[in-house]
Amino acid sequence: MRLLPALLVVLVLGGTASALEVAGVQVQPAVTVDNHVLKLNGSGVRRKFMVKVYVGSLYATRPVRTPAEALSDKGDKLIRMNFLYSKVEREKIVEAFQEGFRNNSPQVADTPEARSFLALFTGDFRRGDLVDLTLGGDGTVTVKHNGRLLGTVHSPRLAVAILAIYLGDKPADEGLKKGMLGGE
């Protein structure tokens, strides 16, 4: 009779997806954004000069495995950054996004919507911080830092340009790109 309850526990828990650990960070298999469930597409570590800066995760409404598929997909997406490095100054964050825009979407780099997006970053990021970039299928970009809304910008081309920083021809980090697309 004890076998039956134990078997039920195994069946129930065995079917539940558990968090994946990446560089000591628990990456959830799914997140809810605006009452929509987004599933983990992939995760990786952003490195700069061999230093682990953050764990980057891409969540999407459906799996995307190539950059072209991800950039053309009209579904909602979330880029989550779990910071590992002790402190990343605001200026470095803005410079990294500017460089990413110039390298992958130069037509967006100096636009009013890009400037509005960059202006949302007003503080430094520290180890343990969580930054969410929600890229709505309608082009609404929402930025949160540790759950606190920093702001939104509505621009479909900006949403694609942000995604291209991670998945474009000249990504911020090739290993992170591969990880976000579900590679290892």
MDTraj code that builds the backbone (N, CA, C; nanometers):
import mdtraj as md
import numpy as np

residues = "MET ARG LEU LEU PRO ALA LEU LEU VAL VAL LEU VAL LEU GLY GLY THR ALA SER ALA LEU GLU VAL ALA GLY VAL GLN VAL GLN PRO ALA VAL THR VAL ASP ASN HIS VAL LEU LYS LEU ASN GLY SER GLY VAL ARG ARG LYS PHE MET VAL LYS VAL TYR VAL GLY SER LEU TYR ALA THR ARG PRO VAL ARG THR PRO ALA GLU ALA LEU SER ASP LYS GLY ASP LYS LEU ILE ARG MET ASN PHE LEU TYR SER LYS VAL GLU ARG GLU LYS ILE VAL GLU ALA PHE GLN GLU GLY PHE ARG ASN ASN SER PRO GLN VAL ALA ASP THR PRO GLU ALA ARG SER PHE LEU ALA LEU PHE THR GLY ASP PHE ARG ARG GLY ASP LEU VAL ASP LEU THR LEU GLY GLY ASP GLY THR VAL THR VAL LYS HIS ASN GLY ARG LEU LEU GLY THR VAL HIS SER PRO ARG LEU ALA VAL ALA ILE LEU ALA ILE TYR LEU GLY ASP LYS PRO ALA ASP GLU GLY LEU LYS LYS GLY MET LEU GLY GLY GLU".split()
xyz = np.array([
    [0.0799, -0.1196, 0.0000],
    [0.0000, 0.0000, 0.0000],
    [0.0849, 0.1272, 0.0000],
    [0.2053, 0.1220, 0.0535],
    [0.2928, 0.2393, 0.0516],
    [0.3468, 0.2663, -0.0872],
    [0.3514, 0.1651, -0.1691],
    [0.4052, 0.1785, -0.3036],
    [0.3192, 0.2714, -0.3893],
    [0.1884, 0.2640, -0.3764],
    [0.0985, 0.3452, -0.4566],
    [0.1193, 0.4954, -0.4316],
    [0.1195, 0.5447, -0.3062],
    [0.1450, 0.6879, -0.2847],
    [0.2829, 0.7303, -0.3359],
    [0.3831, 0.6466, -0.3164],
    [0.5169, 0.6803, -0.3645],
    [0.5185, 0.6891, -0.5163],
    [0.4494, 0.5997, -0.5840],
    [0.4424, 0.6001, -0.7291],
    [0.3707, 0.7260, -0.7783],
    [0.2652, 0.7664, -0.7105],
    [0.1929, 0.8881, -0.7473],
    [0.2824, 1.0116, -0.7338],
    [0.3594, 1.0194, -0.6275],
    [0.4513, 1.1319, -0.6084],
    [0.5528, 1.1365, -0.7219],
    [0.6090, 1.0214, -0.7593],
    [0.7068, 1.0155, -0.8680],
    [0.6437, 1.0599, -0.9994],
    [0.5219, 1.0155, -1.0261],
    [0.4550, 1.0533, -1.1505],
    [0.4245, 1.2019, -1.1557],
    [0.3767, 1.2569, -1.0450],
    [0.3436, 1.3989, -1.0422],
    [0.4691, 1.4843, -1.0517],
    [0.5685, 1.4562, -0.9709],
    [0.6908, 1.5363, -0.9708],
    [0.7764, 1.5092, -1.0934],
    [0.7739, 1.3902, -1.1432],
    [0.8527, 1.3563, -1.2608],
    [0.8059, 1.4298, -1.3838],
    [0.6790, 1.4678, -1.3900],
    [0.6262, 1.5400, -1.5044],
    [0.6414, 1.6898, -1.4927],
    [0.6929, 1.7381, -1.3817],
    [0.7095, 1.8807, -1.3595],
    [0.8495, 1.9234, -1.4025],
    [0.8545, 2.0263, -1.4872],
    [0.9844, 2.0759, -1.5317],
    [1.0521, 2.1492, -1.4169],
    [1.1798, 2.1249, -1.4006],
    [1.2518, 2.1911, -1.2933],
    [1.3483, 2.2934, -1.3528],
    [1.3968, 2.3791, -1.2667],
    [1.4885, 2.4834, -1.3102],
    [1.6195, 2.4219, -1.3573],
    [1.6802, 2.4882, -1.4507],
    [1.8098, 2.4506, -1.5043],
    [1.9130, 2.5408, -1.4364],
    [2.0261, 2.4860, -1.3994],
    [2.1291, 2.5692, -1.3383],
    [2.2340, 2.6056, -1.4424],
    [2.2592, 2.7355, -1.4556],
    [2.3604, 2.7872, -1.5470],
    [2.4495, 2.8816, -1.4675],
    [2.5758, 2.8488, -1.4549],
    [2.6730, 2.9314, -1.3823],
    [2.6231, 2.9672, -1.2425],
    [2.5566, 2.8733, -1.1766],
    [2.5075, 2.8951, -1.0417],
    [2.3737, 2.9662, -1.0332],
    [2.3132, 2.9983, -1.1471],
    [2.1838, 3.0673, -1.1510],
    [2.0759, 2.9664, -1.1874],
    [1.9665, 2.9689, -1.1115],
    [1.8528, 2.8834, -1.1425],
    [1.7708, 2.9502, -1.2531],
    [1.7687, 2.8872, -1.3703],
    [1.6950, 2.9391, -1.4854],
    [1.5633, 2.8630, -1.4935],
    [1.4548, 2.9352, -1.4847],
    [1.3226, 2.8733, -1.4838],
    [1.2852, 2.8218, -1.6229],
    [1.2135, 2.7101, -1.6310],
    [1.1751, 2.6541, -1.7601],
    [1.0657, 2.7342, -1.8308],
    [0.9948, 2.8178, -1.7561],
    [0.8900, 2.9020, -1.8143],
    [0.8691, 3.0225, -1.7232],
    [0.8238, 3.1318, -1.7821],
    [0.7907, 3.2530, -1.7073],
    [0.6573, 3.3052, -1.7590],
    [0.5890, 3.3799, -1.6766],
    [0.4632, 3.4408, -1.7183],
    [0.4847, 3.5904, -1.7330],
    [0.4504, 3.6412, -1.8501],
    [0.4628, 3.7833, -1.8806],
    [0.3280, 3.8305, -1.9341],
    [0.2673, 3.9264, -1.8663],
    [0.1364, 3.9787, -1.9078],
    [0.0360, 3.8667, -1.9322],
    [0.0291, 3.7748, -1.8386],
    [-0.0639, 3.6614, -1.8433],
    [-0.0380, 3.5644, -1.9589],
    [0.0805, 3.5710, -2.0206],
    [0.1200, 3.4762, -2.1248],
    [0.2390, 3.3956, -2.0743],
    [0.2333, 3.2655, -2.0956],
    [0.3448, 3.1803, -2.0558],
    [0.4459, 3.1759, -2.1701],
    [0.5700, 3.2089, -2.1375],
    [0.6804, 3.1992, -2.2332],
    [0.7717, 3.0882, -2.1849],
    [0.8138, 3.0044, -2.2774],
    [0.8987, 2.8909, -2.2413],
    [1.0443, 2.9214, -2.2713],
    [1.1305, 2.8638, -2.1885],
    [1.2738, 2.8820, -2.2066],
    [1.3154, 2.8270, -2.3421],
    [1.3770, 2.9109, -2.4224],
    [1.4300, 2.8693, -2.5521],
    [1.5747, 2.8240, -2.5345],
    [1.6484, 2.8959, -2.4486],
    [1.7866, 2.8607, -2.4215],
    [1.8546, 2.9648, -2.3353],
    [1.9693, 2.9272, -2.2776],
    [2.0460, 3.0145, -2.1882],
    [2.1941, 2.9993, -2.2147],
    [2.2680, 3.1014, -2.1772],
    [2.4126, 3.0973, -2.1877],
    [2.4726, 3.2035, -2.0984],
    [2.6034, 3.2116, -2.0996],
    [2.6740, 3.3087, -2.0164],
    [2.7370, 3.4149, -2.1056],
    [2.7122, 3.5406, -2.0718],
    [2.7754, 3.6526, -2.1413],
    [2.9108, 3.6730, -2.0763],
    [3.0133, 3.6614, -2.1581],
    [3.1500, 3.6818, -2.1096],
    [3.2096, 3.8039, -2.1778],
    [3.2919, 3.8738, -2.1037],
    [3.3668, 3.9870, -2.1567],
    [3.5084, 3.9715, -2.1030],
    [3.6029, 3.9502, -2.1920],
    [3.7427, 3.9280, -2.1516],
    [3.7537, 3.8166, -2.0470],
    [3.6871, 3.7070, -2.0718],
    [3.6899, 3.5877, -1.9858],
    [3.6162, 3.6047, -1.8530],
    [3.5570, 3.7193, -1.8300],
    [3.4811, 3.7443, -1.7072],
    [3.3349, 3.7114, -1.7338],
    [3.2728, 3.6378, -1.6437],
    [3.1308, 3.6075, -1.6549],
    [3.0524, 3.7305, -1.6089],
    [2.9786, 3.7928, -1.7023],
    [2.9044, 3.9144, -1.6707],
    [2.7626, 3.8820, -1.6250],
    [2.6900, 3.7993, -1.7027],
    [2.5544, 3.7611, -1.6655],
    [2.5139, 3.6322, -1.7368],
    [2.4120, 3.5683, -1.6827],
    [2.3466, 3.4565, -1.7505],
    [2.2336, 3.5182, -1.8304],
    [2.2338, 3.4931, -1.9604],
    [2.1285, 3.5437, -2.0470],
    [2.0379, 3.4305, -2.0901],
    [1.9078, 3.4530, -2.0802],
    [1.8096, 3.3513, -2.1179],
    [1.7088, 3.4124, -2.2131],
    [1.6708, 3.3333, -2.3121],
    [1.5677, 3.3749, -2.4064],
    [1.4449, 3.2884, -2.3838],
    [1.3324, 3.3550, -2.3624],
    [1.2031, 3.2886, -2.3483],
    [1.1173, 3.3311, -2.4679],
    [1.0374, 3.2384, -2.5200],
    [0.9542, 3.2682, -2.6361],
    [0.8241, 3.1892, -2.6296],
    [0.7293, 3.2293, -2.7120],
    [0.6008, 3.1600, -2.7162],
    [0.6140, 3.0242, -2.7840],
    [0.7119, 3.0110, -2.8728],
    [0.7372, 2.8840, -2.9403],
    [0.8873, 2.8718, -2.9615],
    [0.9395, 2.7510, -2.9762],
    [1.0842, 2.7346, -2.9945],
    [1.1350, 2.8022, -3.1221],
    [1.2493, 2.8691, -3.1103],
    [1.3190, 2.9264, -3.2260],
    [1.4620, 2.8738, -3.2207],
    [1.5116, 2.8222, -3.3308],
    [1.6427, 2.7571, -3.3319],
    [1.7460, 2.8257, -3.4199],
    [1.7023, 2.9209, -3.5030],
    [1.7980, 2.9932, -3.5870],
    [1.7780, 3.1429, -3.5662],
    [1.8807, 3.2221, -3.5931],
    [1.8632, 3.3668, -3.5803],
    [1.7508, 3.4199, -3.6701],
    [1.7438, 3.3727, -3.7934],
    [1.6399, 3.4205, -3.8849],
    [1.5006, 3.3889, -3.8321],
    [1.4839, 3.2695, -3.7792],
    [1.3550, 3.2293, -3.7238],
    [1.3183, 3.3174, -3.6039],
    [1.4145, 3.3429, -3.5157],
    [1.3890, 3.4255, -3.3970],
    [1.3569, 3.5693, -3.4345],
    [1.4330, 3.6257, -3.5283],
    [1.4159, 3.7663, -3.5649],
    [1.2873, 3.7913, -3.6432],
    [1.2370, 3.6896, -3.7121],
    [1.1135, 3.7080, -3.7894],
    [0.9886, 3.6646, -3.7124],
    [1.0060, 3.5943, -3.6010],
    [0.8936, 3.5455, -3.5217],
    [0.8199, 3.6633, -3.4583],
    [0.6885, 3.6662, -3.4735],
    [0.6071, 3.7774, -3.4223],
    [0.5551, 3.7541, -3.2802],
    [0.5912, 3.6428, -3.2192],
    [0.5449, 3.6148, -3.0835],
    [0.6222, 3.6947, -2.9793],
    [0.5659, 3.7006, -2.8595],
    [0.6327, 3.7679, -2.7481],
    [0.7604, 3.6941, -2.7112],
    [0.8591, 3.7707, -2.6637],
    [0.9849, 3.7135, -2.6170],
    [1.0298, 3.7893, -2.4921],
    [1.1145, 3.7223, -2.4165],
    [1.1739, 3.7851, -2.2991],
    [1.3216, 3.7502, -2.2982],
    [1.4041, 3.8518, -2.2840],
    [1.5472, 3.8313, -2.2606],
    [1.5687, 3.8619, -2.1136],
    [1.6167, 3.7632, -2.0395],
    [1.6406, 3.7788, -1.8964],
    [1.7909, 3.7740, -1.8721],
    [1.8395, 3.8724, -1.7974],
    [1.9808, 3.8777, -1.7599],
    [1.9917, 3.8671, -1.6077],
    [2.0581, 3.7625, -1.5629],
    [2.0886, 3.7439, -1.4209],
    [2.2356, 3.7812, -1.4033],
    [2.2607, 3.8941, -1.3399],
    [2.3978, 3.9454, -1.3317],
    [2.4835, 3.8663, -1.2338],
    [2.6037, 3.8345, -1.2799],
    [2.7021, 3.7587, -1.2031],
    [2.8169, 3.8471, -1.1558],
    [2.8503, 3.9480, -1.2335],
    [2.9656, 4.0328, -1.2043],
    [2.9314, 4.1296, -1.0904],
    [3.0311, 4.1672, -1.0136],
    [3.0064, 4.2477, -0.8937],
    [2.9374, 4.3804, -0.9239],
    [2.9774, 4.4490, -1.0315],
    [2.9138, 4.5767, -1.0649],
    [2.9405, 4.6094, -1.2110],
    [2.8323, 4.6370, -1.2837],
    [2.8430, 4.6838, -1.4218],
    [2.7838, 4.8244, -1.4232],
    [2.8687, 4.9232, -1.4504],
    [2.8252, 5.0619, -1.4460],
    [2.7269, 5.0937, -1.5581],
    [2.6378, 5.1855, -1.5306],
    [2.5364, 5.2297, -1.6258],
    [2.5990, 5.2663, -1.7600],
    [2.7089, 5.3377, -1.7569],
    [2.7739, 5.3812, -1.8813],
    [2.8162, 5.2621, -1.9664],
    [2.8642, 5.1569, -1.9026],
    [2.9072, 5.0357, -1.9744],
    [2.7870, 4.9639, -2.0349],
    [2.6757, 4.9649, -1.9628],
    [2.5531, 4.9024, -2.0125],
    [2.5067, 4.9739, -2.1388],
    [2.4989, 5.1063, -2.1310],
    [2.4544, 5.1861, -2.2453],
    [2.5504, 5.1686, -2.3629],
    [2.6812, 5.1725, -2.3367],
    [2.7804, 5.1522, -2.4438],
    [2.7627, 5.0164, -2.5110],
    [2.7371, 4.9128, -2.4321],
    [2.7207, 4.7775, -2.4877],
    [2.5978, 4.7716, -2.5783],
    [2.4875, 4.8314, -2.5366],
    [2.3680, 4.8334, -2.6223],
    [2.3939, 4.9162, -2.7480],
    [2.4589, 5.0309, -2.7350],
    [2.4890, 5.1141, -2.8519],
    [2.5747, 5.0375, -2.9517],
    [2.6775, 4.9700, -2.9034],
    [2.7639, 4.8904, -2.9895],
    [2.6846, 4.7789, -3.0574],
    [2.5977, 4.7141, -2.9823],
    [2.5141, 4.6085, -3.0387],
    [2.4227, 4.6596, -3.1484],
    [2.3643, 4.7771, -3.1276],
    [2.2801, 4.8375, -3.2320],
    [2.3644, 4.8695, -3.3560],
    [2.4796, 4.9319, -3.3365],
    [2.5658, 4.9682, -3.4513],
    [2.6095, 4.8450, -3.5286],
    [2.6416, 4.7376, -3.4576],
    [2.6915, 4.6166, -3.5226],
    [2.5838, 4.5363, -3.5945],
    [2.4607, 4.5413, -3.5469],
    [2.3566, 4.4533, -3.5996],
    [2.2364, 4.5237, -3.6620],
    [2.2119, 4.6477, -3.6223],
    [2.0964, 4.7231, -3.6729],
    [2.1331, 4.8707, -3.6831],
    [2.2306, 4.9041, -3.7689],
    [2.2753, 5.0438, -3.7747],
    [2.1635, 5.1428, -3.8084],
    [2.0601, 5.0972, -3.8784],
    [1.9486, 5.1851, -3.9128],
    [1.8670, 5.2265, -3.7907],
    [1.8849, 5.1570, -3.6785],
    [1.8120, 5.1873, -3.5555],
    [1.9002, 5.2591, -3.4538],
    [2.0310, 5.2489, -3.4701],
    [2.1266, 5.2925, -3.3678],
    [2.1064, 5.4350, -3.3183],
    [2.0797, 5.5290, -3.4051],
    [2.0700, 5.6693, -3.3629],
    [1.9291, 5.7251, -3.3744],
    [1.8303, 5.6387, -3.3595],
    [1.6914, 5.6826, -3.3710],
    [1.6376, 5.7308, -3.2362],
    [1.5297, 5.8062, -3.2395],
    [1.4682, 5.8499, -3.1129],
    [1.4274, 5.7320, -3.0242],
    [1.3761, 5.6233, -3.0841],
    [1.3343, 5.5102, -3.0010],
    [1.4535, 5.4400, -2.9369],
    [1.5668, 5.4335, -3.0054],
    [1.6875, 5.3751, -2.9447],
    [1.7349, 5.4631, -2.8290],
    [1.7322, 5.5952, -2.8500],
    [1.7723, 5.6869, -2.7421],
    [1.6773, 5.6753, -2.6226],
    [1.5472, 5.6614, -2.6497],
    [1.4495, 5.6446, -2.5406],
    [1.4760, 5.5162, -2.4633],
    [1.5066, 5.4081, -2.5362],
    [1.5390, 5.2799, -2.4721],
    [1.6625, 5.2947, -2.3837],
    [1.7683, 5.3537, -2.4358],
    [1.8935, 5.3681, -2.3602],
    [1.8744, 5.4575, -2.2375],
    [1.7854, 5.5550, -2.2472],
    [1.7604, 5.6458, -2.1348],
    [1.6920, 5.5749, -2.0177],
    [1.6344, 5.4571, -2.0420],
    [1.5693, 5.3826, -1.9337],
    [1.6706, 5.3307, -1.8319],
    [1.7954, 5.3152, -1.8745],
    [1.8987, 5.2614, -1.7858],
    [1.9625, 5.3765, -1.7095],
    [1.9238, 5.3890, -1.5835],
    [1.9684, 5.5028, -1.5030],
    [2.0609, 5.4636, -1.3889],
    [2.0808, 5.3326, -1.3699],
    [2.1647, 5.2888, -1.2590],
    [2.2549, 5.1742, -1.2988],
    [2.3420, 5.1389, -1.2072],
    [2.4348, 5.0272, -1.2288],
    [2.3628, 4.8952, -1.2014],
    [2.4205, 4.7869, -1.2527],
    [2.3720, 4.6524, -1.2232],
    [2.4772, 4.5836, -1.1383],
    [2.4306, 4.5068, -1.0400],
    [2.5199, 4.4383, -0.9467],
    [2.4907, 4.2881, -0.9443],
    [2.5873, 4.2140, -0.8917],
    [2.5702, 4.0690, -0.8777],
    [2.4359, 4.0405, -0.8105],
    [2.3594, 3.9492, -0.8701],
    [2.2292, 3.9122, -0.8160],
    [2.1129, 3.9883, -0.8774],
    [2.1414, 4.0968, -0.9509],
    [2.0342, 4.1730, -1.0140],
    [1.9730, 4.0950, -1.1285],
    [1.8451, 4.1202, -1.1505],
    [1.7693, 4.0573, -1.2575],
    [1.7146, 4.1675, -1.3476],
    [1.7490, 4.1595, -1.4763],
    [1.7009, 4.2571, -1.5739],
    [1.6211, 4.1819, -1.6798],
    [1.4975, 4.2257, -1.7014],
    [1.4102, 4.1660, -1.8017],
    [1.3835, 4.2650, -1.9136],
    [1.4060, 4.2200, -2.0359],
    [1.3717, 4.2961, -2.1554],
    [1.2588, 4.2189, -2.2233],
    [1.1376, 4.2683, -2.2108],
    [1.0233, 4.2024, -2.2743],
    [1.0036, 4.2648, -2.4114],
    [1.0005, 4.1784, -2.5128],
    [0.9843, 4.2224, -2.6509],
    [0.8483, 4.1717, -2.6976],
    [0.7482, 4.2580, -2.6881],
    [0.6138, 4.2184, -2.7250],
    [0.6009, 4.1983, -2.8750],
    [0.5164, 4.1063, -2.9134],
    [0.4922, 4.0802, -3.0549],
    [0.4400, 4.2026, -3.1282],
    [0.3822, 4.2967, -3.0536],
    [0.3315, 4.4205, -3.1137],
    [0.4383, 4.5295, -3.1203],
    [0.5612, 4.4982, -3.0736],
    [0.6701, 4.5963, -3.0775],
    [0.6884, 4.6741, -2.9487],
    [0.6158, 4.6392, -2.8445],
    [0.6330, 4.7079, -2.7166],
    [0.7513, 4.6466, -2.6427],
    [0.8482, 4.7307, -2.6100],
    [0.9671, 4.6894, -2.5357],
    [0.9492, 4.7384, -2.3926],
    [0.9556, 4.6458, -2.2973],
    [0.9417, 4.6793, -2.1556],
    [1.0689, 4.6378, -2.0841],
    [1.1204, 4.7270, -2.0003],
    [1.2430, 4.6993, -1.9266],
    [1.2127, 4.7024, -1.7774],
    [1.2542, 4.5934, -1.7091],
    [1.2394, 4.5853, -1.5633],
    [1.3747, 4.5523, -1.5015],
    [1.3990, 4.6106, -1.3849],
    [1.5205, 4.5842, -1.3072],
    [1.4758, 4.5380, -1.1695],
    [1.5064, 4.4120, -1.1374],
    [1.4642, 4.3523, -1.0107],
    [1.3136, 4.3670, -0.9886],
    [1.2365, 4.3498, -1.0970],
    [1.0916, 4.3559, -1.0894],
    [1.0332, 4.4950, -1.0967],
    [1.1170, 4.5978, -1.0892],
    [1.0701, 4.7367, -1.0936],
    [1.0695, 4.7845, -1.2382],
    [0.9564, 4.8357, -1.2838],
    [0.9432, 4.8845, -1.4200],
    [1.0306, 5.0079, -1.4406],
    [1.1211, 5.0008, -1.5390],
    [1.2020, 5.1167, -1.5753],
    [1.1344, 5.1973, -1.6850],
    [1.0554, 5.1293, -1.7682],
    [0.9820, 5.2004, -1.8717],
    [0.9531, 5.1137, -1.9920],
    [0.8799, 5.1728, -2.0868],
    [0.8462, 5.1041, -2.2099],
    [0.8689, 5.1964, -2.3287],
    [0.8944, 5.1335, -2.4426],
    [0.9081, 5.2042, -2.5698],
    [0.8340, 5.1195, -2.6721],
    [0.7494, 5.1818, -2.7506],
    [0.6793, 5.1059, -2.8542],
    [0.7472, 5.1297, -2.9892],
    [0.8079, 5.0236, -3.0417],
    [0.8728, 5.0302, -3.1723],
    [0.9052, 4.8881, -3.2182],
    [0.8321, 4.8370, -3.3173],
    [0.8626, 4.7026, -3.3675],
    [1.0077, 4.6879, -3.4151],
    [1.0619, 4.7899, -3.4802],
    [1.1999, 4.7764, -3.5284],
    [1.3008, 4.7800, -3.4137],
    [1.2701, 4.8512, -3.3054],
    [1.3569, 4.8498, -3.1872],
    [1.3554, 4.7119, -3.1224],
    [1.2378, 4.6506, -3.1122],
    [1.2279, 4.5171, -3.0516],
    [1.3150, 4.4173, -3.1278],
    [1.3099, 4.4216, -3.2607],
    [1.3916, 4.3313, -3.3421],
    [1.5397, 4.3660, -3.3262],
    [1.5721, 4.4946, -3.3203],
    [1.7120, 4.5373, -3.3058],
    [1.7712, 4.4912, -3.1725],
    [1.6912, 4.4938, -3.0663],
    [1.7398, 4.4455, -2.9363],
    [1.7679, 4.2957, -2.9446],
    [1.6780, 4.2212, -3.0031],
    [1.6984, 4.0772, -3.0189],
    [1.8223, 4.0498, -3.1047],
    [1.8453, 4.1331, -3.2062],
    [1.9617, 4.1156, -3.2942],
    [2.0940, 4.1373, -3.2202],
    [2.0937, 4.2154, -3.1137],
    [2.2158, 4.2330, -3.0341],
    [2.2641, 4.0972, -2.9842],
    [2.1699, 4.0118, -2.9490],
    [2.2017, 3.8796, -2.8951],
    [2.2126, 3.7728, -3.0032],
    [2.1332, 3.7846, -3.1103],
    [2.1227, 3.6772, -3.2090],
    [2.1617, 3.7173, -3.3510],
    [2.2060, 3.8409, -3.3706],
    [2.2388, 3.8894, -3.5043],
    [2.3716, 3.8362, -3.5569],
    [2.4133, 3.8887, -3.6713],
    [2.5374, 3.8457, -3.7363],
    [2.6613, 3.8771, -3.6522],
    [2.6543, 3.9844, -3.5746],
    [2.7664, 4.0238, -3.4884],
    [2.7153, 4.0340, -3.3446],
    [2.6846, 3.9198, -3.2838],
    [2.6267, 3.9229, -3.1490],
    [2.7272, 3.9695, -3.0444],
    [2.6733, 4.0102, -2.9315],
    [2.7588, 4.0510, -2.8201],
    [2.8507, 3.9375, -2.7776],
    [2.8030, 3.8117, -2.7886],
    [2.8795, 3.6953, -2.7443],
    [2.8298, 3.5730, -2.8215],
    [2.9164, 3.5103, -2.8999],
    [2.8786, 3.3941, -2.9814],
    [2.8293, 3.2776, -2.8961],
    [2.8948, 3.2535, -2.7833],
    [2.8525, 3.1448, -2.6949],
    [2.7138, 3.1694, -2.6377],
    [2.6864, 3.2938, -2.6012],
    [2.5543, 3.3299, -2.5496],
    [2.4495, 3.3123, -2.6589],
    [2.4819, 3.3540, -2.7805],
    [2.3905, 3.3379, -2.8939],
    [2.3541, 3.1906, -2.9122],
    [2.4544, 3.1067, -2.9142],
    [2.4323, 2.9635, -2.9311],
    [2.3438, 2.9093, -2.8183],
    [2.3730, 2.9490, -2.6957],
    [2.2948, 2.9036, -2.5810],
    [2.1500, 2.9498, -2.5877],
    [2.1275, 3.0754, -2.6244],
    [1.9915, 3.1285, -2.6310],
    [1.9085, 3.0587, -2.7396],
    [1.9775, 3.0092, -2.8426],
    [1.9077, 2.9379, -2.9500],
    [1.8936, 2.7879, -2.9188],
    [1.9241, 2.7504, -2.7960],
    [1.9033, 2.6134, -2.7527],
    [2.0232, 2.5230, -2.7708],
    [2.1357, 2.5806, -2.8154],
    [2.2591, 2.5024, -2.8283],
    [2.3296, 2.4908, -2.6963],
    [2.4352, 2.4147, -2.6950],
    [2.5067, 2.3965, -2.5682],
    [2.6387, 2.4658, -2.5674],
])
top = md.Topology()
chain = top.add_chain()
for i, resn in enumerate(residues, 1):
    res = top.add_residue(resn, chain, resSeq=i)
    for name in ("N", "CA", "C"):
        top.add_atom(name, md.element.get_by_symbol(name[0]), res)
traj = md.Trajectory(xyz[None], top)
